[in-house]
Structure formats: C-alpha cells, structure tokens
C-alpha cells in the first residue's frame, strides 16, 4: 500500500512542515517534505489534505478495552460497590469470544478518536490480540498478574510470550503486575525474577487511591513505588499507571529506575481517586504519558478529553494558568506515550518510522480561526475533528467510516448481546 | 414548518418516551407521544429517528461569543497578561461588523454541539443579535456594565430594551453588570435602580477568583454576593456567573434572592480560577446551570466537556464518586439553564413549548452498548454524537451541515481576516 498526502500542515511530533508532502510505503513513512519531489509513483491513493493537520496518532497507554460492556452501567457509585458488585462478578462471566467482540467495539472508538494503539491490561489476551490483528489496530498487551496467578506463573508468562509473540507486528507483549494490593510478596518476587531473566520492563497500577498507598505502608512499611522497586520489579524499567498519590521518594524511585508514568485523568475524576500532580512529575524529569483507563470508569475512550484535563487540572489546582503548556500535552498524548511503551518507531512522523498518523480537520468551527493550530487541538479539539486515522500505513477510519474488516452494526449488536447476557436483561 | 420524527427515544427533560413520535408546527412542539395518532398532516419532512435519542437542546447560559477571534491566541499565560495584554487592548479594536461575523462563527460551533441558545454578555449588542437572527439562533443578550458606563446609563439601557426588544422571538434582553470589581458603587446603585424600575433580574460575574473576593471585602467590607444584594441589584433575581469561591453567607444570599448560578468549569480550570463547589451549591437548593464562558478562556464551546467536568471535578475534590449524578448534570445543561434565564418555554419537550431539541446518534461506538442512554450522553458523549439541532422548529444543523443562511467557508474566511487584522499579522 502506497499513499501520498499533499497540501498538509504536518506536525511531526517535533517540527512543523507547512504545505507538506507525506508518503507511505509498506506501513512506513517514505517521505516527509515541504517540497514535492518530481517523481511519479504507483500510488494506491493521492489525497489532498486541503491544508488540514497531520500529526502522529494518539497512544492510549493504559486501557482495559473489553470493559466496554460495562459502559454507563456502573456510574455514580462508591468504589467498593463499583468494584465488588459491578466489575469483578461480571468480569468473571466474560468468555474469550466476549473479549474478542468487546475489544473490536473499543477499537472503533479508539480509531474515531485518532488512536492507533492501546495498551490493554486484561485477561483472555489472545482474544484481545486477535481482535486487534483482525481490525488492523495495535496493542501493547499484558496480563494483570495477581496473587491468584502464583501457581504456574512462569508457564503462563512464557505461554503469553510464545503465543502473542507470533501475532505479528501489530502486537507487542509486556509483563504486567495488576497492583501491589492484589498481590503476595511471593508472586511479586516471582514476576520480578521472570522479568529480570527476560530483561523486560513491568507495567503496573500504582498509587491510584490514597487508601491503596496507606494499605501498602501498613503491609510493607513502604509506599508502592519504593516497595515494588525493592523487589526488583523495575530493574529493566516499566510503567506506573495512575500515580495519583506519590511521595517525593516515589518520584525519585521511578526516576532512578527509568519508570514512566501513564496518567488517566478522566478516570481519576470519575472514580474520585483524585488529581495526579502531573506538573511536579514532569518537572522532576519523569516521562509522563496519557491513557483512558477502561470504559467502565471513564466512560469514553477519547484522548481529547484526557489532554484538556491533563493541563486544566494542573492549572486549577496549582492556581497557575501557565502550568503544562498545550504543546507539551500534545506530546504526552503522542510522542511520550510511544516512548513509555518502548515503541520507538511510532513516536514521530519521520522517514523510516511506522506510518501511524491522523488527519485533523481544521475546517470546522471549533478549529477556527487558526491562531495556533496545535493549541487548537489541545484546548478546542474534539474527536469530531479526526478526519482520518492511519495505522501501519492503512486507512482504518475516514470521515465517520471504519475499515476494519467487519461490519460495524454487527459489532454493535454482538456487544449489546454480551452486555444483556451478563447483566441478565 | 411542520416536522414529524418517529421511532425516537425521547427524553423530555423529565421522562422517557420510548419509540416515540415528536411533531412540530410553527416553531412549537405539537405532539409528544408513544403511539402514533392516525392522522396525516402536510409534513415538510418525516424523519425516521432510527431509535436515536431526542433531548432538549443544551443551554449555554454564559458566553462571550465574539471572543472567538482570540481562540488559541492567549493560552498558558498568567491572568493579568491574558486580560491586559491579550484581551482588553484587542477587544477595543472590534467593530460592530467584526462582532457580527465572529458571533456567526461561534453559532456554528454552538449548533454542532447541540445548543440552541447562548447568553452573551458583551458590547456591540445589536450586531450580536443580528448575527443570531440571521442564523436562526437564540440569544439572551446583555451589556456587561462597568464604571465607564455611568454617564448616560439609563439611556443606554433603555436604548438596548428598545432596539433588542424589536428583534423578534429569538432575542431576549437582560440587564448585566460586568462585575463588582470593574464598577463604582454609584454605577451599581444606578443599575439596581433601573432594574427595580423595570422589575428585571441582573446577571453578573461573581467570585470567579479568590483575589476578586478579597478585593471586594477590602473595598466594601463584604463579599460580592452580599455587597451586591445589599445594593438592591437582585431584588428581581438574577444570575451569578462562575461563583467559584463562595462563602456560606454568599450561598444563603443568592438563595434568598432567587439568584441562579451559572458554572463554567472548563474556563475555571484553564484560567486557573479554581473549582466551584457545585455539589454544595446544589445541596443548598440553588439552581445551577452551565456555560462555556468565552472561547478565549475555554477554548471550545462544547457542553459535553462542561457536563463531564461539572460532575467529575466534584467527585474528585470531594473524594465521593456519587457526587452529582449524571442525570442531574444533564438537567443542569438543559432544563436548569432555561430556567435560570427565564426561558420557561424552552426547558422541556412538552406540547406547546418551543421546538428546541437535538438528536443524539447512538449508532456510534462511544454510545454502545446501551446500558443507560442518559449516562452515555454525560460520561461518554461528544459533539460527534449530535446528529441534528432544531431551533424554534427549524433544522439548523444536520450531520455536519449547517443551515444558517450563510456559506460556512465565508464565515471562516471573514473571521480569519478579523483575527489577522487585530493581531496584526
């Protein structure tokens, strides 16, 4: 597949190329240039971008895609009711086939919001991977290991590596610990040893709620970051999801171990977990990216919402309107997300990197006038501005239509059936 | 104009009518019913809603539409720089014609976000009103009186009443005080006397920032709500915009005087003003509605963002995920907004009321599955779900197209020219 875009305002993730050309070939960027070389190639499609913006895709660096069946089913309730009445007993009923269809639904929403990759911590991983491969969407996929996984842990992980490692270039596998509070020290140590033997990073929920931190201090005499690092979990780096309630020591620990943070501000608001001190984390030199978390706790999968919150909440809580510049937020949602997940060929639009990018429609009222195109995206943008999402050189979403190898109405209907069955309607 | 909608899921603002019929005639609701009466009428259009939602339009209860020329021009900067370097000197250059075209641009965005009315506090009011009438959009329009208006105040206000009172049913005029901190006591008293002589409510910015409240206490020995009420400003009710930093006395005062609150959570975040205690205000019995504020401080004009923030910020700051139920938020954005502005024929979808309603597309991934349609709107919805906006019985927006009596590209181009001229590019 070869695509040519011309007359585009390209933000590569670093610089601007105005009135530019962008060519793709075999899933990679072949050319980014302000001038059009005098070459004719056998394009599959030549697309006049009409002055619209082309930017790297958004990277949804923390997700639980199959939870989409619980959307709007578990709102406005206390966390314990949410978790123990709505989530856990219902998740237990999910089959691999359910997870396949639910992931396909989530992917549609990701594409319409300009994402080309999600990172799913869940179970029935092979079904999730298959849904991605069949849709032409990327995933950085991982188990959320809990104490229950201790028996046969190595076998489980090795099996994941073998199975998911063969799914092709759209699927990356990582190691995941659900959280300190759902684990035994034995299990954490076993996972850490496995990670060390494979030289792999580990991703985990961390310091999402105040009570989680207090519980860890009670159990282990240390906060989650410090405790988990001491177990050797981050010897090859990793990611801390949420990190809403960090201590200064926690921040230093993550910095020392090269652990990135993925913040999920909308979920943190809706579940009343709090507001993560993102400016402080960034100023401390941590790499901070963004994720939507699962659709039961957000409830939408929309990076525009996360971007506005990432900066807006800092401005308000610090009483400082200069906190986290709009352009920095855009990098968190694109460049830094790829870097957090070790997807170094997905961070920017450069020759030789993977062809993941979106076209943003500036010919809509919320993007007019053009005083500053990037800040328009962060402060005024919406998923309605996403004209096109290209994943690995293939147009998967364009102007309200999905090109994912399956009928959209069939995906909707399958997922409604799953929700109705599990919720016993 | 007569419209018939069938096969709709109608939320009237009070109840659900499933699989319902909605008829309009001459700008009013003629029928809302679960069964289709056996009558044939000379419909201008019969529309199969395909099970989509029909709900009352959103009411943007606080706006400064012409400020759209400053979108993304004044971000990430300290409030004083924003106000004195970016806003005031540039606003001074706006002509009536500028305000006309800028308002037309803002109206496009309002319509695409499901609004049928904005309430503009600004200047060059007749141009704003004309832009609305020409677009078929409503406005509740008002001066933001400052100390500078003291000379000839009565004449100015009487002229407004005469001029804007003749603009037809889409335009309502109200009295407005810019704020305590931009006024002299003499001017406030003169406006209060005028309001009393006309038995009119007064709308004003109030307690938006901490320093504003502290300044008022220093100047007058009382907080803005208490001070302004004592001057007789709210003898016939009114609206307090923002109300981010109220005291218990302030809340009681507004309650006693029947003054509504319009909260603008996105603007309050972006300008670092703070987070208004909406749950406390609601629990105290105040009527609380939502507004976008101006596009220079938000920067988008999108009620979906405001709704998520209205509840999400309360949940997080109170550490209570049950704070402000999703359905209550939807009423703030629709029903309570109309009631705050005294538009009693616009609050709900009922026979005899004005035909202002929107159709929400549930056949998009972010609205699937349907576990709770109203919470889908509040927690997962986006302006991309607005299929159609009907104002006064006329379809003004449908599926990305605008029916506002003017070419959209011409509006864009006029506004870009205005921005370029004023910003000296």
Interface residues (C-beta under 8 A of the other chain):
Chain A: X68 X69 X70 X71 X72 X73 X75 X76 X77 X78 X79 X82 X105 X106 X108 X109 X112 X210 X266 X268 X269 X270 X271 X272 X273 X274 X275 X295 X298 X299 X300 X301 X302 X305 X308 X311 X312 X313 X315 X316 X317 X318 X319 X320 X321 X322 X323 X324 X325 X326 X363 X364 X365 X366 X368 X369 X370 X371 X372 X373 X375 X376 X379 X380 X381 X382 X383 X384 X408 X409 X412 X415 X416 X418 X419 X420 X423
Chain B: X68 X69 X70 X71 X72 X73 X75 X76 X77 X78 X79 X82 X105 X106 X108 X109 X112 X210 X266 X268 X269 X270 X271 X272 X273 X274 X275 X295 X298 X299 X300 X301 X302 X305 X308 X311 X312 X313 X315 X316 X317 X318 X319 X320 X321 X322 X323 X324 X325 X326 X363 X364 X365 X366 X368 X369 X370 X371 X372 X373 X375 X376 X379 X380 X381 X382 X383 X384 X408 X409 X412 X415 X416 X418 X419 X420 X423
